[in-house]
Amino acid sequence: MKNIVLLDGAMGTMLNRRGLHKGPFPEEVNLTHPDQVTDVHRLYLEAGSGIIYACTFGVNGLKAAKSGYTVAQAVSAAVENARAACLSRPGSRVALDIGSLGELLEPYGELDAKRAGALFREVAEAGAGADLTVIETISDLKEALIALEAVKSVSDKPVFVTMTFAAGGRTLMGNTPAEVVRELSAAGADALGLNCSLGPREALPIARQIRDLSALPVIVKPNAGMPDPKTGLYRLGPDDFAELMLPMLELGVDYAGGCCGTEPGHIAALARLMGR
């Protein structure tokens, strides 16, 4: 097994368990409870993460407008909180985390490409202190491409992109792994892959397609299995998660971590599986 870089697990899952990360603008927690955010980052680093995602997933101008904070305030605080955690593990890196804008692009919605690009650029400019950017949990390839172009227009640091797929092997907007690999590679992504929606078992066929098609480094960050329909809780504990991740690691992926429902224990189990 090659030298896979370990990513972190879910930030929202951890903060929700502490009674935080709620409301119309959850990322204000970076300003209201910075020590709590830094502590979660530190737990992931202690578990073995080499790259941690700043708590900026839901930050954009549309959502910040519902709060008393600006994009610049939330993003800069998030990067500072992650940086503070990295002091405990020299060599670890901070990724600016950019998620979907939360509104459909034209013609399915009212958000036009120019406005979307401006919103993504605002986040990227505010997160200039991060080591790289990860655009994640995107189900519309068009939105991913707009975000990638926007980030690269203001930064020369690496930009990773991970899409979210349904069990049928397509994104919500119908994009196939082949389309994702082709378009994101051509647009200048530095690494690409999948995250969220599926557990390791369900994501494996999609990860295999991406690995077979991509000349770029590949990222896998699945959920802790599928959630229980009654409780909403994710089913896989750390050891079961790691066991189901093994076939994906053996594909030759370059970056691996967890998404919804995963905690530091899941990352630690992956680290043990890799002999670290």
C-alpha positions as CSV (number, residue, x, y, z in Angstrom):
1,M,0.0,0.0,0.0
2,K,1.5,3.3,-1.1
3,N,2.0,6.3,1.1
4,I,-1.6,7.5,1.4
5,V,-2.2,10.9,3.0
6,L,-4.7,10.7,5.7
7,L,-7.4,13.4,5.8
8,D,-9.7,14.2,8.7
9,G,-13.3,13.1,9.4
10,A,-16.5,15.1,10.0
11,M,-16.3,18.4,11.7
12,G,-20.1,18.9,11.9
13,T,-20.6,15.6,13.6
14,M,-18.1,16.4,16.3
15,L,-19.4,19.9,17.0
16,N,-23.0,18.8,17.0
17,R,-22.1,16.3,19.8
18,R,-20.9,19.3,21.7
19,G,-24.1,21.2,21.2
20,L,-22.5,23.5,18.6
21,H,-22.6,24.0,14.8
22,K,-26.2,24.9,14.6
23,G,-28.5,27.6,13.3
24,P,-28.6,29.4,9.9
25,F,-24.9,30.0,9.9
26,P,-23.2,27.2,11.8
27,E,-19.7,28.3,10.9
28,E,-20.0,31.3,13.3
29,V,-18.7,28.8,15.8
30,N,-15.3,29.7,14.6
31,L,-15.8,33.1,16.2
32,T,-18.0,32.2,19.2
33,H,-16.2,29.0,20.3
34,P,-12.8,29.0,18.6
35,D,-11.2,26.7,21.2
36,Q,-13.8,24.0,20.6
37,V,-13.1,24.1,16.8
38,T,-9.3,24.0,17.4
39,D,-9.8,21.0,19.8
40,V,-11.7,19.0,17.2
41,H,-8.9,19.7,14.7
42,R,-6.3,18.6,17.2
43,L,-8.1,15.3,17.9
44,Y,-8.0,14.5,14.2
45,L,-4.3,15.4,14.0
46,E,-3.6,13.2,17.0
47,A,-5.5,10.4,15.2
48,G,-3.2,10.7,12.2
49,S,-4.6,13.3,9.8
50,G,-2.0,15.0,7.7
51,I,-4.4,17.5,6.2
52,I,-7.3,19.0,8.2
53,Y,-10.2,20.9,6.6
54,A,-10.9,24.3,8.1
55,C,-14.4,24.7,9.4
56,T,-15.6,26.7,6.4
57,F,-17.7,24.2,4.5
58,G,-20.9,26.3,4.6
59,V,-19.4,29.7,4.4
60,N,-20.5,31.9,1.5
61,G,-22.0,35.3,1.0
62,L,-25.5,34.0,0.7
63,K,-25.4,32.2,4.1
64,A,-23.3,34.8,5.9
65,A,-25.9,37.4,5.1
66,K,-28.2,35.6,7.5
67,S,-25.7,36.2,10.3
68,G,-24.0,39.1,12.0
69,Y,-20.6,38.0,10.5
70,T,-18.9,38.5,7.2
71,V,-17.3,35.8,5.0
72,A,-13.9,37.3,5.7
73,Q,-14.4,37.1,9.5
74,A,-15.7,33.5,9.5
75,V,-13.1,32.2,7.0
76,S,-10.1,33.9,8.5
77,A,-11.1,32.8,12.0
78,A,-11.5,29.2,10.8
79,V,-8.1,29.1,9.2
80,E,-6.5,30.6,12.4
81,N,-8.3,27.9,14.5
82,A,-6.9,25.1,12.2
83,R,-3.5,26.7,12.2
84,A,-3.5,26.7,16.0
85,A,-4.2,23.0,16.0
86,C,-1.4,22.3,13.6
87,L,1.2,23.6,16.1
88,S,0.8,20.3,17.8
89,R,1.8,18.4,14.6
90,P,4.6,20.0,12.5
91,G,4.2,19.3,8.8
92,S,0.4,19.0,8.9
93,R,-1.5,21.2,6.4
94,V,-4.7,23.2,6.5
95,A,-7.2,23.0,3.6
96,L,-9.8,25.8,2.9
97,D,-13.0,23.8,2.7
98,I,-15.5,25.1,0.1
99,G,-18.9,23.4,-0.2
100,S,-21.9,24.0,-2.5
101,L,-23.5,27.4,-2.5
102,G,-26.8,25.7,-1.5
103,E,-28.8,27.1,-4.5
104,L,-29.4,25.6,-7.9
105,L,-27.7,27.2,-10.9
106,E,-29.6,28.3,-14.0
107,P,-31.6,26.9,-15.7
108,Y,-32.7,24.7,-12.8
109,G,-32.5,27.6,-10.3
110,E,-32.0,31.4,-10.3
111,L,-28.3,31.6,-9.5
112,D,-26.3,32.6,-12.6
113,A,-22.7,31.5,-13.2
114,K,-21.2,35.0,-12.8
115,R,-22.8,35.5,-9.4
116,A,-21.7,32.0,-8.3
117,G,-18.1,32.6,-9.4
118,A,-18.0,35.9,-7.4
119,L,-19.3,34.1,-4.3
120,F,-16.7,31.4,-4.6
121,R,-13.9,33.9,-5.2
122,E,-14.9,35.8,-2.0
123,V,-14.3,32.7,0.1
124,A,-11.1,31.8,-1.7
125,E,-9.7,35.3,-1.1
126,A,-10.6,35.2,2.5
127,G,-8.9,31.8,2.9
128,A,-5.6,32.8,1.4
129,G,-3.8,31.7,4.5
130,A,-4.6,28.0,4.0
131,D,-2.2,25.6,2.3
132,L,-4.6,24.4,-0.3
133,T,-8.3,24.4,-1.1
134,V,-10.8,21.5,-1.2
135,I,-14.0,22.0,-3.1
136,E,-16.3,19.2,-1.8
137,T,-19.7,17.6,-1.6
138,I,-20.7,19.0,-5.0
139,S,-23.4,17.2,-6.9
140,D,-23.4,19.5,-10.0
141,L,-20.3,19.3,-12.2
142,K,-21.1,22.8,-13.5
143,E,-20.9,24.2,-10.0
144,A,-17.7,22.4,-9.3
145,L,-16.1,23.8,-12.5
146,I,-17.3,27.4,-11.6
147,A,-15.8,27.0,-8.1
148,L,-12.5,25.6,-9.5
149,E,-12.1,28.4,-11.9
150,A,-12.9,31.0,-9.2
151,V,-10.4,29.6,-6.8
152,K,-7.6,29.3,-9.3
153,S,-8.2,32.8,-10.5
154,V,-7.1,34.1,-7.1
155,S,-4.7,31.4,-5.8
156,D,-1.8,29.4,-7.2
157,K,-2.0,26.8,-4.4
158,P,-3.3,23.3,-5.0
159,V,-7.1,22.8,-5.5
160,F,-8.7,19.5,-4.9
161,V,-12.3,18.7,-5.9
162,T,-14.5,15.9,-4.6
163,M,-18.0,15.2,-6.0
164,T,-20.8,13.4,-4.2
165,F,-22.4,10.4,-6.0
166,A,-25.6,8.4,-5.5
167,A,-25.5,4.6,-5.3
168,G,-26.3,4.4,-9.0
169,G,-22.9,5.9,-9.9
170,R,-24.1,9.4,-10.9
171,T,-24.3,12.7,-9.1
172,L,-27.7,14.2,-8.3
173,M,-27.4,16.2,-11.6
174,G,-26.6,13.1,-13.6
175,N,-22.8,13.5,-14.0
176,T,-20.9,10.2,-14.4
177,P,-17.4,9.5,-13.0
178,A,-16.0,9.7,-16.5
179,E,-17.4,13.1,-17.1
180,V,-16.2,14.3,-13.7
181,V,-12.6,13.0,-14.3
182,R,-12.5,14.4,-17.8
183,E,-13.9,17.9,-17.1
184,L,-12.1,18.5,-13.8
185,S,-8.8,17.3,-15.1
186,A,-9.1,19.6,-18.1
187,A,-10.0,22.5,-15.9
188,G,-6.9,22.2,-13.8
189,A,-7.8,20.3,-10.6
190,D,-4.8,19.1,-8.7
191,A,-6.6,16.1,-7.3
192,L,-10.1,14.7,-7.5
193,G,-12.4,12.1,-6.2
194,L,-15.6,11.5,-4.1
195,N,-16.9,12.3,-0.7
196,C,-20.1,12.0,1.3
197,S,-23.5,10.4,0.5
198,L,-22.2,6.8,0.5
199,G,-20.4,4.5,2.8
200,P,-17.1,2.7,1.8
201,R,-18.9,-0.4,0.5
202,E,-21.3,1.6,-1.7
203,A,-18.6,4.1,-2.9
204,L,-16.1,1.4,-3.9
205,P,-17.3,0.9,-7.5
206,I,-17.3,4.6,-8.1
207,A,-13.9,5.0,-6.6
208,R,-12.6,2.2,-8.8
209,Q,-13.9,4.0,-11.9
210,I,-12.3,7.3,-10.9
211,R,-9.0,5.6,-10.2
212,D,-9.0,3.7,-13.5
213,L,-9.8,6.9,-15.4
214,S,-7.8,9.6,-13.6
215,A,-4.2,10.5,-14.1
216,L,-4.5,12.9,-11.1
217,P,-4.2,11.9,-7.5
218,V,-7.5,10.4,-6.2
219,I,-9.3,11.3,-3.0
220,V,-11.9,9.1,-1.1
221,K,-13.8,10.5,1.9
222,P,-17.0,8.4,2.3
223,N,-19.5,8.5,5.2
224,A,-19.5,6.1,8.1
225,G,-21.9,3.8,6.2
226,M,-25.5,4.6,5.4
227,P,-27.5,6.3,8.2
228,D,-30.3,4.5,10.0
229,P,-33.6,5.7,8.5
230,K,-35.2,5.9,11.9
231,T,-32.5,7.5,14.0
232,G,-30.3,9.2,11.4
233,L,-27.2,7.8,13.1
234,Y,-24.4,6.4,11.0
235,R,-23.9,2.6,11.3
236,L,-20.2,2.0,11.0
237,G,-17.9,2.2,14.0
238,P,-14.2,2.9,13.6
239,D,-13.0,-0.7,13.0
240,D,-15.8,-1.6,10.7
241,F,-15.2,1.6,8.7
242,A,-11.5,0.9,8.4
243,E,-12.2,-2.7,7.3
244,L,-14.5,-1.6,4.5
245,M,-12.1,1.1,3.5
246,L,-9.3,-1.4,2.8
247,P,-10.4,-2.3,-0.7
248,M,-10.5,1.4,-1.6
249,L,-7.0,1.9,-0.2
250,E,-5.8,-1.0,-2.2
251,L,-7.1,0.7,-5.4
252,G,-4.1,3.0,-5.1
253,V,-5.9,6.2,-4.0
254,D,-3.7,9.0,-2.7
255,Y,-5.8,10.7,0.0
256,A,-8.3,9.0,2.3
257,G,-10.5,10.2,5.2
258,G,-14.1,10.2,6.3
259,C,-17.2,12.4,5.9
260,C,-20.5,12.4,7.8
261,G,-20.6,10.3,10.9
262,T,-16.8,9.7,11.1
263,E,-14.9,10.8,14.1
264,P,-11.2,10.8,15.2
265,G,-11.6,7.1,16.1
266,H,-12.4,6.3,12.5
267,I,-9.2,8.1,11.3
268,A,-7.2,6.4,14.0
269,A,-8.5,3.0,12.8
270,L,-7.4,3.9,9.3
271,A,-4.0,4.9,10.5
272,R,-3.6,1.5,12.3
273,L,-4.7,-0.3,9.2
274,M,-1.8,1.5,7.4
275,G,0.6,0.5,10.1
276,R,1.1,4.0,11.4
